[in-house]
Amino acid sequence: MALVVLLLVGLLLTGGAYALFTQTSSAKAETASSSDIEEGQKLFVANCATCHGLSGEGSKAGPGLIGVGAAAVDFQVGTGRMPLQANGPQARAKEPQFNDEQTAQLAAYVASLGPGPAIPEEENLDGSKGDPAAGGSLFRANCAMCHNVVGAGGALTRGKYAPNLEDVSDKHIYEAMQTGPQNMPIFNDANLTPDDKRDVIAYVNEVTETPSPGGFKLGSLGPVAEGLFIWFFGLSAVIGLTVWLSSRSK
C-alpha cells in the first residue's frame, strides 16, 4: 500500500507541476477571442492545412502543430518563412504573406489546439533594460557557434545555415529562442530565463547596431575572412606594384 500511495502522490505532484508550467504558455489561447480563433481557423484551412492537416495534426508534407504554441506561429508567419515558398534544406525568411492581425489570428487558432509557448510580453522585449555584458556571455556560450560571435550568421551542414541577426526584431529573436525554429535548439525558461533572453537581445542589439571603428566589416566573419581579404587583395597589390616598377625600369 505504501508503494501505491507514493506512486499516486508522485503522479499528483507531476500533474500539478505540469499544470503550473503550462498555465502561462496557454494564456494567449485562453484570452484570445472566439472570433479571432474562428478567423484564424479559416486562414489555417485555406493556407496551411494542405501540409499541416485540417486540425494541425500534421502529414507527410509538414509537422503537427498541436502544442507548438502561439509564439512558433508568430515567428514562422511573421518572418515570412511560412507558408513555405519552396522545399529546401530550411525555410527562408521573406516578405510576410499575412498582416499583423491575420498573423495574430493564426497564432490564436494554433494556440487553441494545445498549450505551448505564448507570444512574449513587451516587458521581456525591452533590450534597454537588459545587460549586454551578461547577454554576451550567454550568446557566446549558446549561440555563437552557429550565428557567429556578433550575430553575422554562418553556414551549417547540408545546405542549412544560421541567419544573420542584424535585421531581426526583438520579438522574433525571443520567439526563436523560445521555440527553436529550423535547426535551432529550444531555450525554454528552464534553460534561459526571460531575463536571460532579454540580456541576449540587448547584446545582439548592441553588436549589430554599433558601427565598425575599422571601416568595412567584411561581414564580421572573423580572422579567416580578414586573412583571405588581405591575402588576395594585398598580394594582388604587391604583384601589380612589382609589375609596374619592372615595366618602368625597362
HELIX and SHEET records of a PDB file:
HELIX    1   1 ALA A    2  SER A   25  1                                  24    
HELIX    2   2 ALA A   27  THR A   31  1                                   5    
HELIX    3   3 SER A   34  ASN A   47  1                                  14    
HELIX    4   4 ALA A   49  HIS A   52  1                                   4    
HELIX    5   5 GLY A   69  GLY A   78  1                                  10    
HELIX    6   6 ASP A  100  LEU A  113  1                                  14    
HELIX    7   7 GLU A  122  ASN A  124  5                                   3    
HELIX    8   8 GLY A  127  LYS A  129  5                                   3    
HELIX    9   9 PRO A  132  ASN A  142  1                                  11    
HELIX   10  10 ALA A  144  HIS A  147  1                                   4    
HELIX   11  11 ASP A  170  THR A  179  1                                  10    
HELIX   12  12 PRO A  194  GLU A  209  1                                  16    
HELIX   13  13 LEU A  218  SER A  220  5                                   3    
HELIX   14  14 PRO A  223  PHE A  229  1                                   7    
HELIX   15  15 ILE A  230  GLY A  234  3                                   5    
HELIX   16  16 LEU A  235  SER A  249  1                                  15    
SHEET    1   A 2 GLY A 154  ALA A 155  0                                        
SHEET    2   A 2 TYR A 161  ALA A 162 -1                                        
END                                                                             
